[in-house]
Amino acid sequence: MLSDLSPSCRDGGHSPSGQRKGFLLGLEGALPFCLGSRGTLISSMKRNTTQESMVPLVTLSSFPRGPHLFTLSVPTAQGWSQRGNPVLKFVRNVAWEFGDVLPDYVLGQSTCALFLSLRYHNLHPDYLHERLQSLGKSFALRVLLVQVDMKDPQQALKELAKMCILAYCTLVLAWSPEEAGRYLETYKAYEQKPANLLMEKLEQDFVSRVTECLTTVKSVNKTDSQTLLTTFGSLEQLMTASREDLALCPGLGPQKAWRLFDVLHEPFLKVPR
């Protein structure tokens, strides 16, 4: 469950104190926004016999197992198998091999994935619990790849979401074997990539950064920000302006002026009376 993730003013909402926190964070350049996970993606590699490059592997378990609609064998104490899973037809852009591993897919030294058909889950509700128990804490990042292959899946997905939260798993939904294969390929292909693609793009010029700061105040938009900068000329002059001076800015009005003034002048931390 990829999750989800913004560090905005959680404790203040639209209160001046909360808005001031957001303003100060933006003033310092804005904190990077990144989709976090509980583990890192580390590669398991195999040398290509024709080239010197290293080819990523998606390792599949070879035990007899039935984690999906198409293989309904009873789970054993040894494990389960991914042989015959239609998802494998669509894993084309990364190399893979069968191996004696506990999860369905090993995508790296600390990353694994379990595959689950939602229809199979409804028929065998204890299956996933047994699989998660067998995994233990052997992988830092554990992905539960669910194929949604039934009508009205909302209730079943709610149960799976709760289970993933308790088991520290990432829930990923796919509506077809092809989509599930693409998710596996993407996890493997991006395991060594930095988090830049997930991070917020920060503007470097002064006007854009000040605009980002000012718009954290409730109801203050980009047009208001440009008006304030044009009227006062600098951020220092803006911060020392009175409520009346702020209210005289075209399009700002007394309500926005008071909110902005409170954010700029109230203490960052609430002082108990």
N, C-alpha and C positions, 0 to 999 in steps of 0.2 A: 504494500500500500504505500503508494508513493506519496509517495506520500504526500502530507500536506504540511502553511509554514511562514507566516509573516511575523516579524517581531515588533509590529506597531504598538502604539500606546495601549497596552492591554489593561493597565490598572487605572487609566484615567479616562478612557473613552474620549469624549469630546470635552472633557473638563479642561480648564486652563493648564492645570498641572500636567495632565497627560499630553496635551498638545505641545506644551513647552518641551517635554521630553523628546517628542518627535521632531520638533524644531531644532533642538540642539544636536540630535543625531544627524539630521540632514546638514546642519551647519558644519559639522566636522567632516563631511564628505560622504555620508550615508554608509551604513554598514552593508557589507556584501550579503546578498540574498542567495542562499544555496539550499538545494534539496539535500538534506542530510540522510545518512543511513547509519546503521549500527555496525557496519563493517566495510572493509575495503576490498575492491576487486583485484585479485592477484591471479596471474596467469599460470596455467599448466601448459607446457609447451612441448612440441615434438619437432625434431629436425627433419626438414625436407631432404630427401635423398638426392634430388636434382638441383637444389639451390642451397645456399648457405643461410638463407633467411629462416626464421623460426615461425612455424605455422601454429596459430592458436587452436586448441582442441576443445570441443564440447564432449566431455566424457559421459557416457550413458551407462546406467546400471545393467547388469546381465542376470540378476537374480529373477526367478519367476515371480512376477508381481502384477497386480491389476489396478493401477491408479486411474484408469479412465474407462470410458464406455466400451471400448473395443477389446479390452483384455480383462475379463472378469474373474481371473483366477483368485483363489483364496490366499490372502497374505500368510506367509510362513514366518517362523522365527528368524530365518536367514535373510529375508528381504523380499523384494519384488522386482519385476522386469519392465523395461520400456520397449522391448522388441515388439514390433507390430503397431506401435503408436503412429497414427497418420501424421502427427506433427513432424516426424523425422523426414518426410518427403520435402518439407519446406525449409529445412536447415541446410542451405546450399552455399552460403557465403563464408562459412567457417568450417574447418575440418573437425571431425568428431570420430570417436571410436567407442566400442563397448569395453567396459571395465567393471571389475568387482568393487563397486562403490555403494554406499548406503543410500544416498538420496537418488532421485531420478536423474538429475543433471548436476555435474560438478563443473562450474564455470570458472573456477580458480581455486587457489589454495584455501581461501577463506569464504568462498561464495558457492552456494548451491541453490538448486530449485527443485521443488516438488510439483508434479503435474496432477491436476484433479479435474475430472469432469463433474459438472454440477449435478447432472443426472445420476452419476455413480454415487456422489455424496449423499443424495437423498435416499438411495437404496441401501447404502452402507454408511450410516452417520458416524460410526466409531472408527472408520478407517483412518481418517486424517489424524485423529487423536493418537492412534497407535504409531503412525508414521512420525509425528512430531516427537513423541516420546523416544522412539528409536534413534532419532537424530541427536537428542541431547543438546549439548552446547559445542558441538564439534565444528560449527561454521559460524563466523561472525555475521555474515549477511545471508539470510535465508529467504528465498522468494517462493511464494505460493502462487503458481501460475494456474489460474482457473479458467477452464473453457465453459462459457455460458451456453449450454445447449438445451435449454428448457424454457417454457413460457413462464411468465410471472416469477422471476428469480429473486425478487426483492427480499423476501423473508430469509431465504437461504443465504443470500449474500450478507445480510446483517449478522447472521450467526457466524459466518466465516470471518467477517471483519472483527468481531469481538474475539474470536479465537486467535486471530493473527496478532491482535494487540497484546493479549496475554502471553503469547508464545514468541513475541518479538520477531514477527515475520513481516515481510513486505507483500501485500496482496496486489496482484496484477490480474486484470480481467482480459480475456480474449474471446471473441465471438466466432472464431473459426480456427481450424488447425493451422491455416496459413498465417493468421495473425499471431498465434502462439509461437510458431517457428520464428517469426520476425522478432519477437521479444527476446527469444533465446539468442539469436544472432546479435542483436543490439547489445545485450548485456555483455556478451563475449567481446564484441568488436570495440566497445568503449571501456573495457576494464582498465586500460592503462592511460586513458585520457584524463586530463585535469578537469576540474569542476568549472572551468570558464564558461562553458555553454549554459550552465545552470545559474550563473551568477548575474546579478543585476548589472546592467551596463550604466556606468557612472559617467555623467557629462563632466568635461574638464574645464569648460569656460565658466567665467565668473557669473554671468547672468543666469545661465541654466542652473547652476548650483544654488544660487540665492532663490531662484524661482521654486526649486524643489523644496527648500526650507520653508518658505512662506506659505506654500500651498498645503503644508501639513496642518495649518490652522483651519478650523472648521469654516466652510463657506468662502474662504479666500481662494480664488482661482488664478490661473496664469495671467489673465488680463489685469486683475487687481495687482498682482505682483509687478508687472511691467509698469503700471501706473505709479505704484509706490516708489519704484526705483527712479523713474523719470522725475517725479515730484521732489524727492529728497536728495537724489544724486548719489547717495552712498548708504551702505547698511548702517554705518555709525549714526548718521543723521536720522535715519528711520527709527533706530532703537531709542533715540533720545527725544523723539517727537511726543507731544502731548496727545491726549485723546481727541481734543478739539482739532488739532492739526491733521490727525489721521482721518477724521470724519470729513474734512474739507476736500479730500481727494475725490476726483470724479468717479462715480460708480461704486465707491466704497460704502458710504453710509455709516450711521452711528453704531449699528449693531456689530458690523464687521470690525469697525475701529476699536470698539471696546474689547472684543475678543482678542484682537491682535495685541492691543496694549497690555491686557492681562497676561498673555503668554510671554511677552517680552519683559515684564516687570515683576511678576509674582515669583516667590522662591521656588527653586527647583524641587526641593523636598518640603513636604508639609510639616510645619512646626506645631507640635501639640500645644493646645492652649491650657 
